[in-house]
Amino acid sequence: MADVTVTIRDNGPYVVKGTINLVDAEGNPVVIEREVFALCRCGGSSNKPFCDGTHSKIGFEAATRAVKQAEAQG
């Protein structure tokens, strides 16, 4: 199996490096044309499941960041 790394970007997408099989909710394969690509985390991309940069336009804050802030205020 090939090495795959998924990096969670602060308030941004999941960046995937490596070859993977990606399937949609119905089990259909999603064509991936690159070995490095970004998956949308904000839900606003017009190119889902891939990131199109919308997160930076809508002020997306990652859940992990929000959890840390809530714990600090707690």
Backbone as numpy.savetxt, mean C-alpha at the origin, in Angstrom:
# Nx Ny Nz CAx CAy CAz Cx Cy Cz
11.58 -19.93 -3.73 10.74 -18.75 -3.73 11.62 -17.51 -3.73
11.23 -16.54 -4.51 11.99 -15.31 -4.64 11.87 -14.46 -3.38
12.88 -13.66 -3.12 12.82 -12.74 -1.99 11.86 -11.60 -2.30
11.00 -11.31 -1.35 10.03 -10.23 -1.50 10.10 -9.38 -0.23
10.12 -8.07 -0.41 10.10 -7.15 0.71 8.93 -6.21 0.54
8.15 -6.03 1.61 7.06 -5.06 1.62 7.41 -4.02 2.66
7.53 -2.77 2.21 7.88 -1.66 3.09 6.66 -0.77 3.26
6.31 -0.49 4.52 5.19 0.39 4.81 5.74 1.81 4.86
5.27 2.66 3.97 5.73 4.04 3.94 4.86 4.88 4.85
5.47 5.75 5.64 4.72 6.64 6.52 3.66 7.38 5.73
2.41 7.21 6.12 1.30 7.91 5.48 1.28 7.75 3.97
1.75 6.60 3.52 1.79 6.34 2.08 1.48 4.88 1.79
1.90 4.41 0.64 1.54 3.06 0.20 2.43 1.98 0.80
2.07 0.74 0.48 2.94 -0.40 0.71 3.81 -0.52 -0.53
5.12 -0.48 -0.39 6.02 -0.63 -1.53 6.50 -2.08 -1.55
6.24 -2.76 -2.64 6.57 -4.18 -2.80 7.76 -4.30 -3.75
8.78 -5.02 -3.29 9.95 -5.28 -4.12 10.09 -6.78 -4.25
9.95 -7.27 -5.46 10.05 -8.70 -5.71 8.86 -9.17 -6.54
8.93 -10.42 -6.94 7.88 -10.99 -7.77 6.86 -11.68 -6.89
5.58 -11.29 -7.03 4.50 -11.91 -6.27 3.34 -12.24 -7.19
2.44 -13.07 -6.71 1.16 -13.29 -7.37 0.13 -12.48 -6.60
-0.58 -11.62 -7.30 -1.59 -10.77 -6.69 -2.93 -11.13 -7.29
-3.92 -11.38 -6.44 -5.26 -11.73 -6.93 -6.27 -10.78 -6.30
-7.37 -10.53 -7.03 -8.41 -9.65 -6.51 -9.34 -10.43 -5.58
-10.37 -9.76 -5.09 -11.29 -10.37 -4.12 -12.03 -11.58 -4.68
-12.12 -11.67 -5.99 -12.81 -12.79 -6.63 -11.85 -13.89 -7.07
-10.56 -13.72 -6.76 -9.57 -14.73 -7.11 -8.96 -14.57 -8.48
-9.28 -13.47 -9.17 -8.72 -13.23 -10.50 -7.31 -12.64 -10.38
-6.38 -13.09 -11.22 -5.03 -12.53 -11.16 -5.00 -11.07 -11.58
-4.17 -10.30 -10.88 -3.94 -8.90 -11.22 -2.58 -8.83 -11.89
-2.52 -8.25 -13.07 -1.28 -8.17 -13.83 -0.36 -7.14 -13.20
0.86 -7.57 -12.92 1.90 -6.69 -12.36 3.04 -6.68 -13.37
3.36 -5.49 -13.84 4.37 -5.39 -14.90 5.74 -4.97 -14.39
5.90 -4.84 -13.07 7.17 -4.38 -12.52 7.55 -5.24 -11.32
8.81 -5.20 -10.95 9.25 -5.90 -9.74 9.22 -5.00 -8.52
9.07 -3.69 -8.72 8.89 -2.75 -7.62 7.63 -1.95 -7.93
6.67 -2.00 -7.00 5.42 -1.28 -7.22 4.82 -0.92 -5.87
3.85 -0.02 -5.89 3.23 0.45 -4.65 1.74 0.11 -4.65
1.29 -0.44 -3.52 -0.12 -0.77 -3.34 -0.78 0.32 -2.50
-1.95 0.75 -2.93 -2.70 1.81 -2.25 -3.10 1.38 -0.84
-2.95 2.28 0.10 -3.39 2.07 1.47 -4.46 3.06 1.88
-4.59 4.17 1.14 -5.51 5.23 1.55 -6.92 5.01 1.03
-7.06 4.18 -0.01 -8.37 3.93 -0.59 -8.78 4.94 -1.65
-7.95 5.94 -1.90 -8.33 7.00 -2.83 -7.78 6.87 -4.24
-6.93 5.89 -4.49 -6.31 5.75 -5.80 -7.34 5.46 -6.88
-7.14 6.07 -8.04 -8.01 5.76 -9.18 -7.44 4.60 -9.98
-6.34 4.03 -9.51 -5.67 2.92 -10.17 -5.54 1.72 -9.22
-6.53 1.52 -8.36 -6.48 0.44 -7.36 -6.26 -0.91 -8.04
-5.50 -1.78 -7.44 -4.96 -1.71 -6.10 -3.64 -0.96 -6.01
-3.22 -0.35 -7.10 -1.93 0.33 -7.12 -2.06 1.79 -6.69
-1.01 2.31 -6.11 -0.97 3.69 -5.63 -0.80 4.65 -6.81
-1.54 5.76 -6.77 -1.36 6.80 -7.79 -0.95 8.15 -7.17
-0.60 8.14 -5.88 -0.16 9.35 -5.20 -1.27 10.15 -4.54
-2.50 9.68 -4.61 -3.63 10.40 -4.02 -3.46 10.63 -2.53
-2.79 9.71 -1.83 -2.61 9.83 -0.38 -2.02 11.19 0.01
-1.11 11.70 -0.79 -0.49 12.99 -0.46 -1.43 14.16 -0.71
-2.40 14.00 -1.60 -3.36 15.07 -1.91 -4.50 15.13 -0.90
-4.83 13.99 -0.26 -5.98 13.94 0.64 -5.58 13.97 2.12
-4.29 14.06 2.40 -3.83 14.11 3.78 -3.97 12.81 4.54
-3.79 11.70 3.85 -3.92 10.38 4.47 -2.96 10.24 5.64
-3.49 9.75 6.77 -2.66 9.42 7.92 -2.80 7.94 8.19
-1.69 7.25 8.19 -1.69 5.80 8.38 -2.24 5.42 9.74
-2.93 4.30 9.79 -3.52 3.82 11.04 -2.46 3.61 12.12
-1.30 3.10 11.76 -0.28 2.87 12.77 0.17 4.18 13.40
0.21 5.22 12.62 0.57 6.54 13.14 -0.53 7.02 14.09
-1.78 6.85 13.71 -2.89 7.30 14.54 -2.92 6.55 15.87
-2.62 5.25 15.84 -2.61 4.45 17.06 -1.53 4.96 18.00
-0.36 5.24 17.49 0.73 5.75 18.33 0.35 7.08 18.96
-0.31 7.97 18.19 -0.71 9.27 18.72 -1.76 9.09 19.80
-2.72 8.20 19.62 -3.77 7.97 20.61 -3.17 7.41 21.90
-2.21 6.49 21.77 -1.58 5.92 22.97 -0.81 6.98 23.74
-0.15 7.89 23.03 0.63 8.95 23.67 -0.27 9.92 24.43
-1.48 10.14 23.91 -2.41 11.08 24.53 -3.17 10.42 25.68
-3.24 9.07 25.66 -4.05 8.25 26.51 -3.99 8.33 27.93
